[in-house]
Amino acid sequence: MTTKSTAKPRRKIRNTESPEDQEQAILTAAAAEFTAVGVRRANVDEVANQAGVSRSTLYRRFPNKEALLLAVANDLYEKGMRRLEETVVGLGPREAVVEAFAEGASMITDDPLMHRLVLTDSEMKGITSAVTSLFIDMVTHRVAATLRSAGAQMPDTELRHAVELHVRLVISFLEFPASEPERQTAEAVRDLAATYLAPMIW
C-alpha cells in the first residue's frame, strides 16, 4: 500500500534573477511564512525554498530571523503608508486625521500579516520589540508629514506628539476593542476620530 507524501514540493533554485528580484521573492515568501505559522515557528530554510533561492543567498541578505522579520515589517508598513497617503489626498488636516485613523484601523484588521505582527503574535514580542516601535515611529513620521502637507499649522514637536498618540490609540483600540458591536463599525471608528482626535490637529 502506497501513501502520498504531505511534504511541500521542493522548488528549483533560481540563479538567474537579479539581486532585487531575489530579495523581493524572499520577502514575499517570508511574509507568507510569518502569516501562516507565526514568528517563532517560521522556518528560514522554508522561506529560502519557497523563494527559490539558496540558503547562502538568503543569509547573505538576512543573517537571522530577526533581520528577516524587520525587513518584512518595513516592506509591509511602507506599502501601508502609501495606502494611507493615497487615502487622504486633497483633504484638509482634520479630515485627513479622520480618514487616516479609519484606514489605519481597517488595514490592521484586514491584513492578516499586519494584524499578526501588530496585535496578536506574542511570540514576535519575544524575539524583538523593535517591530512595533518601528511601526509607531514610521507611521508617526509619515502621517505628520502628510498632515503638514494637508495644511496643519501647529509646531512640529506638537504635531508629532499628537500623531504618535493617534497611532498608539489605533493599536490600543484594535487590541482591546469596544465591547459593544456597534462601536466596532467603520462608521463608529470614523466618528470617534472626528470627535476626539481631529480637534487635536490645527
Buried (B, 14 or more C-beta within 10 A) or exposed (E): EEEEEEEEEEEEEBEEBEEEEBBBBBBBBBBBBBBEEBBEEBEBEBBBBBBBBBEEBBBEBBEEBBEBBBBBBBBBBEEBBEBBBEBBEEBBBBBBBBBBBBBBBBBBBEBBBBBBBBBEBEBBEEBBEEBBEBBBBBBBBBBBBBBBEBEBEBEEEBBBBBBBEBBEBBBEBBEEBEEEEEEBEEEBBBBBBBEEBBEBBE
